[in-house]
Amino acid sequence: MAFAIMASSAVLAPRPAASTSGRRVTPRHLQRHVVIVGNKQIRTRGMKPLQAQEDGSSATKSRRELSYRHLMVTLFDSNPYLAEGSRQALLTAAGLAAWNNSKVTVVVVDDEGKAVEEETKMKLTTINDLLMEKGCSNFSVIEKVTTENHSALVGDVADDIEADLVLLSSDCVHENNVDANLLAEFCSCATLMVP
């Protein structure tokens, strides 16, 4: 019984870490560091931040690792002028396309029987205007009218066009157009949900 009490007290009150010089060692989360940004010194507390290499190759390397050649935006929007979530997904895709100089494919999905030609034309005009306004000129629009599972459709189209990243508005999950679990199963590339 005495052993169990000693073991629990050791767990409750750990001894400070010993150092070879006899001084007390400060835990990493309490250590202070000085970071130089431009010509200013900023004092920080916590783990030492990573320093950028002098030649700037680390920034170039990280940009290459996160580049996407082909982006796919899928819209399940019945609003001909596009809801805010769909607009945010398009704007995010336009920004990523400008950053990576990549192609954007917009997939507009409508349920069979619910698609009205005038509303679809207005949607396509709105998509075109929004992307052109943000400087994205390398894009195409695919229109799909279907009754099948939308999650499987998104995965199939992403595979057909060889997309690197699929962007969706989170509204499509909230409105039960797409099941997020099935989407993760059918999409073979990265998926980004935009609020």
N, C-alpha and C positions, 0 to 999 in steps of 0.2 A: 504494500500500500504506500509506503514511503517513496518508493521509486516513481509511482504514478504521480504523486504530488510534485516531486522535483521535476519531472518531465513537463508537467503542465505549467509550472512556474517559469521554466526555461522558454517555453513557447510564448508565454504572455509578456515576458520582459527580456528581449534579446540583448546581448551585450554589444556595445559599440564595436565596430570593425577595428581591428588593430592594424597598424601600419608598421613598416620596417624601420622608420625613423623615430618611432615613439610618439609621434603626433597623432591626434585624432583625425581620422579620414572623414571628409564631408561627403555625404551621399550624393550621387550624380544629380538627382533632381533638385538639390539645393545649391549646387555649384554655380558660381557667377562667371560669365564670359563677356568679352567685349567683341562686338561685331562692328566692322567698319563698313559703312554704306556711303559711297561717294567720299566726301571729306568729313563726315560726322562719325563719331563713335557712339554706339548704342550699347548700353549694358543690359545683358539678359540674364535670366536665372533659368537653370535647367540644363538639359543635355546640350553639349556643344553643337552648334549648327554646322552643316556641311559647307565647306568653302568652295566657291566656284574655281575652276582651273583658270590660269592666267590666259591661256590661248583661246578660251571660249568654246572649246570643243565639247564640253559637257552639255552646254545648251543645245548645240547642234545635234549631238547624239540623242538627247532626250526628245528633241523634236522629231527626229527620224523614227524613233521607237513608237511614237504615238501618232504617226501619220496614217490617214485613211484615204485610200484612192477612190472609193466609191461609197457614197452615203445613200441610204434609202430612208425616206420619210413616208410613213404610212398614215393616212388620214381616214378616220371613220366619222366624218362630220356631216350632219344633215343641213347645217347652216350654210347657205350659199356664200355668205361673206366670211365664213370661218370663225369658229369660236376662239377664245383667247388661248386655250391650250394648244390648238392646232397652229395658231399663229406663232406661238413660242417655239414649237417644234420646228417650224419652217425657218424662223429666224436663227435658231441654234444651228441648224444644218447649213444655212447660208454663211454663218460665221466660221464654222469648221471648214467649209469648202473653200472659203477665202484664205484661211490659215494654211491649209494643206494643198491648195490648188487641185481639188478633187471634183469629181462629177457627182451630181445629186440626181437621184431618181425619186420622184414623188408618186406614190401609189395611192389613188383615190378609190376607196372601197365603198360600194353602195349595195344595199340588199336588193335582190331581184324584186321587181314590182314597185319599189319605193322611189326609184330614180326618176326624176323629172328632167327632161332635156334642158329646159331653160335654167333650172337651178344648177345643173352640172356645168353648163357653159359659164355661168357666173362664178362658180367655184374655180374653174380653170383660169379664168381671167384674174381672179383674186390671187391665186397661186403665182401666176406669171408676174403680176405687178409687184407682189411682195418680194419675190426672189430677185427680180431685176432692180428693184429699189435698193437692195442690200449689196448689189454688185456681183451677184451670182449669175453668170451667163451660161455656164456649162451644166444644163439640167434638162431632164425629160420628164414627161408626165405619163403615167400608165393608169388607165381607168379599168377597174374590175367590178363587174356586177356578178354577185354570187350568192348562193344559199348555203355553201359549205362552211365548215369550221374556219373562222377568221384567223385563228392562231396558226393553223396548218397552212392557210393561204399566205400569210406573212412569211413563214419559213420557206415555202416553195418559191415565192417570188424572189426572196433574198438569195436563194441558191441559184435561181435562173440567171439573175443579173450579176452574180458574184459580188454581192455587197460586203463591205468590210464592217459597216456599222449600221444598225437599224435604229432610227429614232421614232418614238411614239409619244403622243401626249398621254399623260396619266388619266385623262378623262375617258379614254377608250376602255381602260380597265374598270373605272368606276361605273361606267354605263353598261358594263357587261358585254362589250363588243369583242373583247379579247380576254382570254384567261391567261393570267401572267405565268402560271405554272406550266401550262401547255406551250406558251410562247418560248419559255426557256428550253423546253424540250425540242421544239421544231426549228428554232433559229440556230444555225451553226456558227453565226458570227456574234460579235458583241451587240448588246441591246442597251439603248439609253432611253429611260422614261423621263420625259420633261414635264414638270408640274404646270 
